[in-house]
Amino acid sequence: MSAAAGWQVFIDTGGTFTDAVAVDAAGGVRRTKILSSSALRGAIERSEGPVRLRVRADWSLPDDFLSGFRFRTLEPDAPSRDVVRYDAAASVIELSSAWPRALLQGEPFEVVSKEESPVLAARILTLTPPGRPLPVGGLRLATTLGTNALLERRGVPTALFVTRGFADLLFIGTQQRPDLFALDIRRREPLYEDVVEVGGRIAADGSVLEELHEGDVEAAATRLVARGIDSAAVALLHSYRNPRHEERVQEILERRGLRHVSCSSRLSPFIKILPRAETAVVDAYLAPVVRSYLDRVRTSASGGRLHVMTSAGGLVAVETVRPKDMLLSGPAGGVVGAALAGRRSGFPKLIAFDMGGTSTDVARFDGDYDYTFEHRVQPPPRAPRSRALRHSDLAGGGGPRGRRSPEDAGGADPGPVSAGGGALGPS
């Protein structure tokens, strides 16, 4: 069946797998499940020449869909080759050059797309080869990208601008000990690489006690840019009452070349500087990573509108979403979906159990959604202030290790049989 314009695509991207559902203009439904590494797996049937391989896979793809993908076997440090042609009827892949050794019958392999897994899933569902515009009217995405980047510390180098005298604010935190009786206490390292104390002071009633020391901010900005740090969080005392100083710091930093600035007074305009500062740092640390990812997805799906699931279970336009609001995007989608399925099945009260490749999440639905306004992502403990559906994280999924992504588990891949790795694939 040829793809028709107006597809609506719904995607959940986890640390291991990406699940997608597409609905065409006539109401027809298609589903697919792929690896979040944008890889499709199969097994070698036989070699038909130096660069031609007959393969066995459960794909239903058009000719040349795989052109431009990277072909590799699953042994560690395997080389790769470009796929230059794919004959769907004959199940034959043609490589850009000969493989350095004889490939065995039944040997597992994977072909990896250059596009992000949500885009690859949408192409598979709509049978749209790479290089052609997706016939998608709307794409809705839930993802644990921000959560995994935070857990694995894959954010960008970040600086914290904080009121003078509070440089150790996030290091001290609330002084709560996660393990009360532990003798070997190991402090968590902050996400930021540098901290800048800002002169100037706003009073508790919002009045200005001391004007902002703008020269110090400008000097610090110049120094940070020279070090390659171009993302910053700004958290000044009592800025929830008067954001003037924070806004001025942002203006100076952006003028001096910092590409992203997160102000606590805009992200979390509430009393208490600690959660405001933590929220701003998490947002600044993740924003460039998340924005780059979402921009790549949006560019590939340029024909349709992209909306992103938030931690609160709602959908927002990709242009307005903030990383601190989508840390629990995937689990929130699971809670909303379970609640709807329960209602349709006549069960207004239920327990939702979502076991993924990297984590397991459990929630209770008692006829209405239960929200929290400060949630922690473990480990290490981070408490951004943001509205989120309440759930419990059991800290262990079906993947290689509990509460870690495959990349964090020493480069491990998903299980050999479940993910198409073959009986001798990596585990």
C-alpha positions as CSV (number, residue, x, y, z in Angstrom):
1,M,0.0,0.0,0.0
2,S,1.4,3.4,-0.9
3,A,1.7,6.0,1.9
4,A,-0.8,8.7,1.8
5,A,-0.5,12.3,3.1
6,G,-1.9,13.0,6.4
7,W,-0.4,10.3,8.6
8,Q,-0.6,10.8,12.3
9,V,2.4,9.2,14.1
10,F,2.7,8.5,17.8
11,I,6.2,7.6,19.1
12,D,7.7,6.6,22.4
13,T,11.5,6.5,22.4
14,G,13.2,4.9,25.4
15,G,16.8,4.1,26.2
16,T,16.6,0.8,24.4
17,F,13.6,0.6,22.1
18,T,11.4,3.0,20.1
19,D,7.7,2.1,19.7
20,A,5.6,3.8,17.1
21,V,2.0,3.7,15.9
22,A,0.8,5.4,12.7
23,V,-2.8,6.1,11.6
24,D,-3.4,6.9,7.9
25,A,-6.1,9.1,6.5
26,A,-8.5,6.2,6.2
27,G,-8.1,5.2,9.8
28,G,-5.8,2.2,9.1
29,V,-3.3,1.5,11.9
30,R,0.3,0.3,11.6
31,R,2.8,-0.5,14.4
32,T,6.5,-1.0,14.7
33,K,9.2,-1.5,17.3
34,I,12.9,-0.7,16.6
35,L,16.0,-0.1,18.5
36,S,16.6,3.5,19.7
37,S,20.0,3.3,18.2
38,S,18.3,3.6,14.8
39,A,19.5,0.1,13.9
40,L,17.6,-2.6,12.1
41,R,18.9,-6.2,12.6
42,G,18.9,-9.3,10.6
43,A,21.0,-12.4,9.7
44,I,23.2,-13.3,6.8
45,E,21.6,-15.9,4.5
46,R,24.6,-16.2,2.1
47,S,27.1,-14.2,0.1
48,E,26.4,-13.6,-3.5
49,G,29.6,-11.9,-4.5
50,P,32.2,-9.6,-2.9
51,V,29.6,-6.9,-2.1
52,R,26.2,-8.7,-2.4
53,L,24.6,-10.3,0.6
54,R,21.3,-12.2,0.7
55,V,19.8,-11.5,4.2
56,R,17.0,-12.8,6.3
57,A,15.0,-10.2,8.3
58,D,11.5,-9.4,9.2
59,W,11.4,-6.1,7.2
60,S,8.7,-5.0,4.9
61,L,10.5,-2.2,3.2
62,P,10.6,-0.8,-0.4
63,D,13.6,-1.1,-2.7
64,D,16.6,1.1,-1.8
65,F,15.1,2.0,1.6
66,L,18.4,1.1,3.2
67,S,20.6,3.1,0.8
68,G,22.9,5.2,2.8
69,F,22.6,3.1,6.0
70,R,25.8,1.7,7.6
71,F,26.2,-2.1,7.6
72,R,28.1,-3.8,10.4
73,T,28.2,-7.2,12.1
74,L,27.7,-7.4,15.9
75,E,31.1,-8.4,17.1
76,P,33.0,-5.8,19.1
77,D,34.9,-3.2,17.1
78,A,33.4,-4.5,13.8
79,P,34.1,-2.4,10.7
80,S,31.3,-1.0,8.6
81,R,30.3,-0.4,5.0
82,D,27.7,1.9,3.4
83,V,24.7,0.2,1.9
84,V,24.4,1.4,-1.7
85,R,21.4,-0.7,-2.9
86,Y,18.7,-2.8,-1.4
87,D,16.6,-5.3,-3.4
88,A,13.5,-5.9,-1.4
89,A,12.1,-8.8,-3.6
90,A,15.4,-10.7,-3.5
91,S,16.3,-9.6,0.1
92,V,19.8,-8.6,-1.2
93,I,22.0,-5.8,0.2
94,E,24.8,-4.4,-1.9
95,L,27.7,-2.8,0.0
96,S,30.0,0.0,-1.0
97,S,33.0,-2.3,-0.8
98,A,33.9,-5.9,0.0
99,W,33.7,-7.2,3.6
100,P,37.2,-8.0,5.0
101,R,36.3,-11.6,5.7
102,A,33.8,-14.3,4.8
103,L,30.4,-13.8,6.5
104,L,28.9,-16.9,8.0
105,Q,25.4,-18.2,7.3
106,G,23.1,-17.1,10.2
107,E,25.6,-14.4,11.4
108,P,23.7,-11.4,12.8
109,F,24.2,-7.9,11.5
110,E,22.6,-4.5,11.7
111,V,22.1,-1.6,9.3
112,V,22.1,1.8,11.0
113,S,20.3,4.9,9.8
114,K,21.8,8.4,10.0
115,E,18.4,9.7,11.2
116,E,17.1,9.6,14.8
117,S,15.0,6.6,15.7
118,P,11.6,8.5,15.7
119,V,12.2,9.5,12.1
120,L,13.3,6.0,11.1
121,A,10.2,4.6,12.8
122,A,8.0,7.1,10.9
123,R,9.6,6.2,7.6
124,I,9.1,2.4,8.2
125,L,5.4,3.0,9.0
126,T,4.8,5.2,6.0
127,L,7.1,3.3,3.7
128,T,9.0,6.5,2.9
129,P,12.7,6.0,1.9
130,P,15.3,8.4,3.4
131,G,15.7,11.5,1.3
132,R,12.0,11.9,0.7
133,P,9.7,14.1,2.7
134,L,7.6,12.3,5.3
135,P,3.9,12.4,4.5
136,V,3.1,13.1,8.1
137,G,0.5,15.6,9.2
138,G,1.4,15.3,12.9
139,L,4.0,13.6,15.0
140,R,3.7,13.2,18.8
141,L,6.8,12.1,20.7
142,A,7.5,10.9,24.2
143,T,11.2,10.3,25.0
144,T,13.5,9.6,27.9
145,L,16.4,11.4,26.1
146,G,16.7,14.1,28.8
147,T,16.5,11.5,31.6
148,N,19.2,9.3,30.1
149,A,21.5,12.3,29.3
150,L,21.2,13.4,32.9
151,L,21.8,9.9,34.3
152,E,24.8,9.4,32.1
153,R,26.1,13.0,32.5
154,R,26.0,13.6,28.7
155,G,25.0,17.2,28.9
156,V,27.1,20.2,27.9
157,P,29.7,22.1,29.9
158,T,27.7,24.5,32.1
159,A,28.4,27.4,34.4
160,L,26.2,28.5,37.3
161,F,25.8,32.3,38.1
162,V,24.7,32.7,41.7
163,T,24.5,35.4,44.2
164,R,27.8,36.2,45.9
165,G,28.3,34.1,49.0
166,F,26.3,31.1,47.7
167,A,28.8,29.4,45.5
168,D,28.4,26.1,47.4
169,L,24.6,26.2,47.4
170,L,24.1,23.1,45.2
171,F,27.1,21.3,46.7
172,I,25.6,21.6,50.2
173,G,22.0,21.1,49.0
174,T,19.6,20.2,51.8
175,Q,22.3,18.2,53.7
176,Q,20.0,15.2,53.6
177,R,21.9,11.9,53.5
178,P,20.4,9.3,51.1
179,D,21.8,6.5,53.3
180,L,21.5,7.6,56.9
181,F,23.9,5.0,58.3
182,A,26.5,4.9,55.6
183,L,30.0,5.5,56.9
184,D,31.6,6.1,53.5
185,I,29.8,9.2,52.4
186,R,30.4,10.2,48.8
187,R,29.1,13.6,47.8
188,R,27.6,13.9,44.4
189,E,29.5,16.0,41.9
190,P,27.5,19.1,40.6
191,L,26.5,19.2,37.0
192,Y,28.1,22.6,36.4
193,E,31.8,22.9,35.6
194,D,32.2,26.5,36.9
195,V,30.4,28.7,39.3
196,V,30.4,32.5,39.2
197,E,29.4,34.6,42.2
198,V,27.5,37.6,41.1
199,G,27.7,40.9,43.1
200,G,24.4,42.7,43.7
201,R,21.4,41.9,45.9
202,I,17.6,41.8,45.7
203,A,15.8,42.0,49.0
204,A,13.1,39.5,50.1
205,D,10.4,42.1,49.2
206,G,11.9,42.5,45.7
207,S,13.6,45.8,46.3
208,V,17.2,46.4,45.1
209,L,19.6,46.5,48.0
210,E,22.7,46.6,45.8
211,E,22.9,47.1,42.1
212,L,24.2,44.3,39.9
213,H,28.0,44.3,39.3
214,E,27.7,44.1,35.5
215,G,31.5,44.3,34.9
216,D,32.1,41.1,36.8
217,V,29.5,39.3,34.8
218,E,31.0,40.5,31.5
219,A,34.5,39.4,32.6
220,A,33.2,36.0,33.6
221,A,31.4,35.6,30.4
222,T,34.5,36.3,28.4
223,R,36.5,33.8,30.4
224,L,33.8,31.1,30.0
225,V,33.5,31.5,26.3
226,A,37.3,31.2,26.0
227,R,37.1,27.9,27.8
228,G,34.4,26.6,25.5
229,I,31.5,26.9,28.0
230,D,28.5,28.4,26.3
231,S,25.6,27.3,28.4
232,A,24.8,28.9,31.8
233,A,22.2,28.8,34.6
234,V,21.4,31.9,36.5
235,A,19.9,31.7,40.0
236,L,20.0,34.9,42.1
237,L,18.5,35.4,45.6
238,H,14.8,36.5,45.6
239,S,14.6,36.7,41.9
240,Y,11.1,35.2,42.0
241,R,10.1,38.5,43.5
242,N,12.1,40.7,41.2
243,P,13.8,39.1,38.1
244,R,15.5,42.3,37.0
245,H,19.1,41.2,37.9
246,E,18.7,37.7,36.4
247,E,17.3,39.1,33.2
248,R,20.2,41.6,33.0
249,V,22.7,38.8,33.5
250,Q,21.1,36.8,30.7
251,E,21.4,39.8,28.4
252,I,25.1,40.2,29.1
253,L,25.8,36.5,28.7
254,E,24.0,36.2,25.4
255,R,25.7,39.4,24.1
256,R,29.1,38.0,25.1
257,G,28.5,34.7,23.1
258,L,26.9,32.2,25.4
259,R,24.4,30.3,23.3
260,H,22.0,29.1,26.0
261,V,21.0,30.8,29.3
262,S,18.5,29.3,31.8
263,C,17.1,31.8,34.3
264,S,15.5,30.4,37.5
265,S,13.0,33.2,37.6
266,R,11.5,32.1,34.3
267,L,11.7,28.4,34.8
268,S,10.6,28.2,38.4
269,P,9.4,31.6,39.7
270,F,8.8,30.4,43.3
271,I,10.3,31.0,46.7
272,K,13.4,29.0,47.8
273,I,16.6,29.5,45.8
274,L,17.9,25.9,46.1
275,P,15.1,24.2,44.0
276,R,15.2,27.2,41.6
277,A,18.9,26.9,41.1
278,E,18.8,23.1,40.7
279,T,16.0,23.5,38.1
280,A,18.0,26.1,36.2
281,V,21.2,24.0,36.2
282,V,19.4,20.9,34.9
283,D,17.8,22.9,32.2
284,A,21.0,24.6,31.1
285,Y,22.9,21.3,31.2
286,L,20.4,19.4,29.0
287,A,19.0,22.2,26.8
288,P,21.5,22.1,23.9
289,V,21.4,18.3,23.8
290,V,17.6,18.1,23.8
291,R,17.2,21.0,21.4
292,S,19.6,19.6,18.9
293,Y,17.8,16.2,19.0
294,L,14.4,17.7,18.6
295,D,15.5,20.0,15.8
296,R,16.8,17.0,13.9
297,V,13.5,15.2,14.3
298,R,11.5,18.3,13.4
299,T,13.7,18.9,10.3
300,S,13.1,15.4,9.0
301,A,9.3,15.7,9.7
302,S,9.1,19.1,8.3
303,G,5.8,18.4,6.6
304,G,3.9,18.0,9.9
305,R,3.6,19.4,13.4
306,L,5.8,18.0,16.1
307,H,4.5,17.9,19.7
308,V,6.4,16.5,22.7
309,M,5.0,14.8,25.8
310,T,5.8,16.5,29.1
311,S,6.3,15.0,32.5
312,A,2.8,16.1,33.4
313,G,1.3,14.0,30.6
314,G,0.4,16.8,28.3
315,L,1.6,17.7,24.8
316,V,3.3,20.9,23.9
317,A,4.7,22.3,20.6
318,V,8.3,21.5,20.1
319,E,9.2,25.2,19.9
320,T,8.1,25.8,23.5
321,V,9.2,22.6,25.4
322,R,11.9,22.9,28.0
323,P,14.2,20.0,29.1
324,K,13.2,20.3,32.8
325,D,9.6,19.7,31.8
326,M,10.2,16.5,29.8
327,L,12.5,14.4,32.1
328,L,9.7,12.0,32.8
329,S,8.1,12.3,29.3
330,G,8.2,8.5,28.6
331,P,6.7,7.4,32.0
332,A,4.1,10.1,31.8
333,G,2.9,8.8,28.4
334,G,2.6,5.3,30.0
335,V,0.5,6.6,32.8
336,V,-1.9,8.5,30.5
337,G,-2.1,5.5,28.1
338,A,-2.8,3.0,30.9
339,A,-5.5,5.3,32.4
340,L,-7.3,5.6,29.0
341,A,-7.1,1.9,28.3
342,G,-8.4,1.2,31.8
343,R,-11.4,3.5,31.3
344,R,-12.3,2.0,28.0
345,S,-12.1,-1.5,29.5
346,G,-14.4,-0.5,32.4
347,F,-11.6,-0.3,35.0
348,P,-11.5,3.3,36.4
349,K,-8.9,2.3,39.0
350,L,-5.7,0.5,38.1
351,I,-2.0,-0.1,38.6
352,A,0.2,0.8,35.6
353,F,3.4,-1.3,35.2
354,D,5.8,-0.2,32.5
355,M,9.0,-2.3,32.2
356,G,11.4,-0.9,29.6
357,G,15.0,-1.8,28.6
358,T,16.5,0.6,31.2
359,S,13.9,1.2,33.9
360,T,10.6,0.0,35.4
361,D,7.9,2.5,36.3
362,V,4.8,1.9,38.4
363,A,1.9,4.2,38.9
364,R,-1.5,4.0,40.6
365,F,-4.6,5.6,38.9
366,D,-7.6,6.1,41.1
367,G,-9.9,7.9,38.7
368,D,-7.8,11.0,38.5
369,Y,-4.2,11.9,37.9
370,D,-1.9,12.5,40.8
371,Y,0.8,15.2,40.4
372,T,4.0,16.1,42.1
373,F,5.8,19.4,41.6
374,E,9.3,18.4,42.5
375,H,10.7,15.0,41.3
376,R,14.0,13.4,41.6
377,V,16.0,11.5,39.0
378,Q,18.3,8.9,40.5
379,P,21.2,8.5,40.5
380,P,22.5,11.1,41.3
381,P,19.6,12.8,43.0
382,R,18.4,15.9,41.0
383,A,15.3,17.7,42.0
384,P,14.1,20.0,39.2
385,R,10.9,21.8,40.1
386,S,8.4,20.9,37.4
387,R,4.9,19.5,37.3
388,A,4.9,15.7,36.8
389,L,2.6,12.7,37.0
390,R,3.4,10.9,40.2
391,H,4.9,7.4,39.8
392,S,7.5,5.2,41.3
393,D,10.7,4.1,39.7
394,L,11.8,0.6,40.6
395,A,15.3,1.3,39.4
396,G,15.6,-1.7,37.2
397,G,14.4,-2.6,33.7
398,G,14.8,-5.5,31.3
399,G,18.0,-4.2,29.9
400,P,21.7,-5.0,30.8
401,R,21.7,-3.1,34.1
402,G,19.1,-1.5,36.4
403,R,18.4,2.2,35.8
404,R,21.1,2.7,33.2
405,S,20.9,3.0,29.5
406,P,22.8,0.5,27.2
407,E,25.5,3.0,26.6
408,D,26.2,3.4,30.3
409,A,26.5,-0.4,30.7
410,G,29.9,-0.7,29.1
411,G,28.5,-0.5,25.6
412,A,26.2,-3.4,26.1
413,D,23.4,-4.1,23.5
414,P,19.9,-5.4,24.1
415,G,19.5,-9.2,24.5
416,P,20.4,-11.3,21.5
417,V,17.1,-13.0,20.8
418,S,14.7,-10.2,21.7
419,A,16.5,-7.6,19.7
420,G,17.5,-9.7,16.6
421,G,21.1,-10.3,17.7
422,G,20.9,-14.0,16.9
423,A,21.8,-16.9,19.2
424,L,25.5,-15.8,19.2
425,G,24.8,-12.1,19.5
426,P,26.2,-9.9,22.3
427,S,24.4,-9.9,25.6
